[in-house]
Amino acid sequence: MSSVRSVLGQTVAPLEVIVCDDGSSDRTLALLEELEPRVRVLHGEHRGSSAARNACLAVARGTHVVSFDADDLMEPRLLEAYDAALRLRPDLEIITCDAYLESDGVIFDRYYRRVARFATGDQRRAVLHQHFIFGFAAISRAAVEACGGWDEDPAIVDDTDLWVRLILNGAVAGLVWEPLAVYRLRADTVSDDRARNLRRMVNIVERASNHPSLSPAERAQARAEVIAKERGARLAELDAALRTRSEDVRPRALAVANAPGVPFGRRERLAALAAFALPRTAHRIRLERDRRRGITSLGLRTRNF
């Protein structure tokens, strides 16, 4: 509810606030009723965040939409800043902002210092390489509709996939260099989240490599990015399996040790073979190494991918 109240508390009032109840089982609906008629509530079965975003998009009336999740907050001047930026640069179809990173109620950094770097040059090449658009962006509704909305495939990172398709379709993104949102990080299952996100990035860039607008040089870059991201995904999946002592340590280890076409170094392959042979020992060594280096679950979550 705090996220909805942060939208209603904007210095420039939103044209509309649409919330999709994605099959919630808590008191969300009862609490939202207290805010009506300022909030329009859509009801549906649990189908995931992309389906919820598309449901809201289908009934939205504004020229731009801003999607956000239940855990995150908008600073009071976010929409005011977006409105000013779009008046100054009406050619932008995506406008985003910096954001505070929060964990356990404590703000510890900013998004564009810790997680990503905003691309001001060749955004087509940049979007194939990294996630450089923060998720609280204001997006042209017409542009989102033209590219089919959010992809509802669970194997895809919904926002990242949308940014890739929008940029490759010709959209230009801009940044308000001010932290105007709060992005809340959860400390639980962060290594699993990172591995899952990296695997989804492989799927996104692999699909983008077939985009009809790509030049031969861009297509070659996309294919190289798929290989690089495949390497990162396999290492992260093995890392997550070792940290949690899951049952798939050995398959994950073999995926690194025996991976033709993926550029793993000799040391990485030997370490993977050791993890295959002695998974419990590899688990203890991994945790001890983290302790010595001061690596925390939060540090894992905020690595740039």
C-alpha positions in Angstrom: 0.0 0.0 0.0 2.9 2.4 0.6 3.8 2.2 -3.1 0.2 3.3 -4.1 0.2 6.1 -1.6 3.6 7.3 -3.0 1.9 7.6 -6.4 -1.1 9.5 -4.9 1.2 11.9 -3.1 2.9 13.2 -6.2 3.4 17.0 -6.6 2.0 16.6 -10.1 -1.1 14.4 -9.8 -1.2 11.3 -12.1 -3.9 11.2 -14.8 -4.9 7.9 -13.4 -3.7 5.2 -11.0 -4.5 1.6 -12.1 -3.7 -1.4 -9.9 -4.1 -5.0 -11.1 -4.9 -7.4 -8.4 -3.0 -10.4 -9.6 -4.9 -13.0 -7.5 -3.7 -11.6 -4.2 -4.5 -13.6 -1.1 -3.9 -10.8 1.5 -5.8 -7.7 2.5 -4.8 -5.8 -0.6 -8.3 -5.4 -2.0 -9.8 -4.2 1.2 -7.0 -1.6 1.6 -7.4 -0.4 -1.9 -11.1 0.1 -1.4 -10.2 2.8 1.1 -8.4 4.8 -1.7 -11.2 4.6 -4.3 -12.2 6.4 -6.4 -8.6 7.7 -6.8 -7.5 4.2 -7.8 -8.9 1.9 -10.4 -8.6 -1.7 -9.5 -8.6 -4.5 -12.0 -9.2 -8.1 -10.9 -7.7 -11.2 -12.3 -6.2 -14.6 -11.7 -2.5 -14.9 -10.8 -0.7 -14.8 -14.1 2.5 -12.9 -13.3 3.7 -9.3 -13.4 3.8 -9.0 -17.2 0.1 -10.0 -17.5 -0.8 -7.5 -14.8 1.1 -4.8 -16.6 -0.6 -5.6 -19.9 -4.0 -5.6 -18.2 -3.4 -2.1 -17.0 -2.0 -1.0 -20.3 -5.2 -2.1 -22.1 -7.3 0.4 -20.1 -4.8 3.2 -19.7 -5.6 6.6 -21.2 -2.4 8.6 -20.8 0.2 9.2 -23.4 2.8 7.7 -21.1 2.7 4.9 -18.5 4.8 4.3 -15.5 4.8 0.7 -14.2 5.9 -0.1 -10.6 5.8 -3.0 -8.2 4.2 -3.3 -4.8 7.5 -3.1 -2.8 8.8 0.1 -4.4 8.3 3.8 -3.8 8.1 7.0 -5.8 9.6 10.2 -4.4 7.0 13.0 -4.5 8.6 14.8 -7.4 9.0 11.9 -9.8 6.1 12.7 -12.1 6.8 16.4 -12.0 10.4 15.7 -13.2 9.2 13.3 -15.9 6.6 15.9 -17.1 9.3 18.6 -17.3 11.8 16.3 -19.1 9.2 15.2 -21.7 8.2 18.8 -22.3 11.9 19.6 -22.9 12.6 16.5 -25.0 9.3 15.3 -26.6 11.3 13.0 -28.9 12.0 10.7 -25.9 9.8 7.6 -25.8 11.4 6.4 -22.5 12.4 8.6 -19.6 13.8 7.1 -16.4 15.4 8.4 -13.2 18.1 7.4 -10.7 16.9 5.6 -7.6 17.9 4.9 -4.0 18.7 1.3 -3.2 17.3 0.1 0.1 17.8 -3.1 2.0 16.1 -3.9 5.4 14.9 -0.3 5.6 18.3 1.2 5.1 19.3 3.2 1.9 22.9 2.1 1.0 23.5 3.4 -2.5 22.0 4.6 -5.8 21.0 2.6 -8.8 23.3 4.3 -11.3 26.3 4.1 -9.0 25.9 0.4 -8.0 23.9 -1.6 -10.5 24.1 0.1 -13.9 25.5 2.9 -16.1 23.1 4.9 -18.3 24.0 4.8 -22.0 24.1 8.1 -23.7 25.8 7.0 -26.9 24.7 4.1 -29.1 21.8 2.8 -27.1 21.1 0.0 -29.6 24.4 -1.6 -28.8 24.2 -0.7 -25.2 20.8 -2.4 -24.7 22.2 -5.7 -26.0 25.0 -5.5 -23.5 23.5 -4.4 -20.2 20.3 -3.4 -18.4 20.8 0.4 -18.4 17.2 1.6 -18.0 15.8 1.7 -14.4 12.3 0.1 -14.2 10.3 3.1 -13.0 10.5 4.7 -16.5 7.7 6.7 -18.1 7.1 5.0 -21.5 5.2 6.1 -24.5 2.0 4.1 -24.4 1.8 4.0 -28.2 5.4 2.6 -28.4 4.6 -0.1 -25.9 1.5 -1.1 -27.7 3.3 -1.1 -31.1 5.8 -3.7 -29.9 3.1 -5.9 -28.3 3.4 -4.9 -24.6 5.2 -6.9 -21.9 6.1 -10.4 -22.8 4.3 -12.9 -20.5 6.8 -15.7 -20.9 8.2 -16.5 -17.4 11.6 -17.2 -19.0 11.9 -13.5 -19.8 12.8 -10.5 -17.5 9.7 -8.5 -18.4 11.0 -4.9 -18.2 14.4 -5.7 -19.7 12.9 -7.5 -22.6 10.6 -4.5 -23.2 13.5 -2.0 -23.2 15.4 -4.2 -25.7 12.4 -4.3 -28.1 11.6 -0.6 -27.7 15.2 0.5 -28.3 15.6 -1.8 -31.3 12.3 -0.5 -32.7 13.8 3.0 -32.7 12.9 4.4 -29.2 15.3 6.8 -27.5 15.7 6.8 -23.7 16.6 9.7 -21.4 17.6 10.0 -17.8 16.7 12.4 -15.0 19.9 12.4 -13.0 18.2 12.5 -9.6 17.2 9.7 -7.3 13.4 10.0 -7.4 12.4 6.4 -6.5 13.3 3.8 -3.9 14.1 0.3 -5.1 13.9 -2.2 -2.3 16.2 -5.2 -2.4 15.3 -8.4 -0.5 18.2 -10.2 1.1 16.7 -13.7 0.7 17.4 -16.0 -2.2 19.5 -13.3 -3.9 22.1 -15.6 -5.5 19.2 -17.6 -6.9 17.6 -14.4 -8.2 20.9 -13.4 -9.9 21.3 -16.7 -11.6 17.7 -16.7 -12.8 18.0 -13.1 -14.1 21.2 -13.9 -16.0 19.6 -17.0 -17.6 16.7 -14.8 -18.6 19.1 -12.3 -20.1 20.5 -15.1 -22.3 17.0 -15.7 -23.6 16.3 -12.0 -24.2 19.5 -11.3 -26.1 19.2 -14.6 -28.0 15.8 -13.6 -29.3 17.0 -10.0 -29.9 19.8 -11.4 -32.2 17.1 -12.2 -34.7 15.5 -8.7 -34.7 15.0 -7.6 -38.3 16.5 -4.1 -37.7 19.9 -5.3 -36.7 22.8 -4.5 -39.0 25.4 -7.2 -39.6 27.7 -5.7 -37.0 24.9 -5.5 -34.5 23.9 -9.0 -35.2 27.5 -10.2 -34.6 27.6 -8.2 -31.4 24.3 -9.8 -30.2 25.6 -13.3 -30.9 28.8 -12.5 -28.9 26.7 -11.1 -26.1 24.7 -14.4 -26.0 27.9 -16.4 -25.5 29.2 -14.0 -22.9 25.9 -14.0 -21.0 25.7 -17.8 -21.3 29.1 -18.0 -19.6 27.9 -15.7 -16.8 24.6 -17.6 -16.4 26.3 -21.0 -16.0 28.8 -19.6 -13.4 26.0 -18.0 -11.5 23.8 -21.1 -11.6 26.7 -23.2 -10.2 27.5 -20.5 -7.6 23.8 -20.5 -6.5 23.7 -24.3 -6.3 26.9 -24.4 -4.2 25.7 -21.7 -1.8 22.4 -23.4 -1.2 23.7 -27.0 -1.5 20.9 -27.8 -3.9 20.6 -31.1 -5.6 21.7 -29.8 -9.0 25.3 -29.0 -8.0 26.7 -31.8 -10.2 24.7 -30.9 -13.4 25.6 -27.3 -12.9 29.3 -28.2 -12.4 29.3 -30.3 -15.6 27.6 -27.4 -17.5 30.8 -25.4 -16.8 33.4 -28.1 -17.0 32.1 -29.5 -20.3 30.9 -26.5 -22.3 32.1 -26.5 -25.9 31.7 -23.0 -27.4 31.5 -21.2 -24.1 34.8 -19.5 -23.1 35.6 -20.8 -19.6 39.1 -20.6 -18.4 41.2 -23.7 -17.3 40.9 -22.7 -13.6 37.1 -22.3 -13.9 36.7 -25.7 -15.5 39.0 -27.4 -12.8 37.0 -25.7 -10.0 33.8 -27.0 -11.6 35.2 -30.5 -11.8 36.2 -30.3 -8.1 32.6 -29.2 -7.3 31.3 -32.2 -9.2 33.5 -34.6 -7.3 33.3 -33.0 -3.8 30.1 -30.8 -3.7 30.1 -30.6 0.1 33.7 -29.5 0.3 33.1 -27.0 -2.5 30.2 -25.6 -0.6 32.3 -25.0 2.5 35.1 -23.5 0.5 32.7 -21.1 -1.2 31.2 -19.8 2.1 34.6 -19.5 3.7 35.9 -17.5 0.7 32.9 -15.2 1.0 33.5 -14.7 4.7 37.2 -13.8 4.0 36.3 -11.4 1.2 33.4 -9.8 3.1 30.9 -10.8 0.3 27.3 -10.6 1.4 24.1 -11.7 -0.2 23.3 -8.0 -0.8 26.6 -7.7 -2.7 25.6 -10.6 -4.9 22.3 -9.0 -5.6 23.7 -5.7 -6.8 26.3 -7.0 -9.2 25.9 -5.4 -12.6 24.5 -7.9 -15.0 
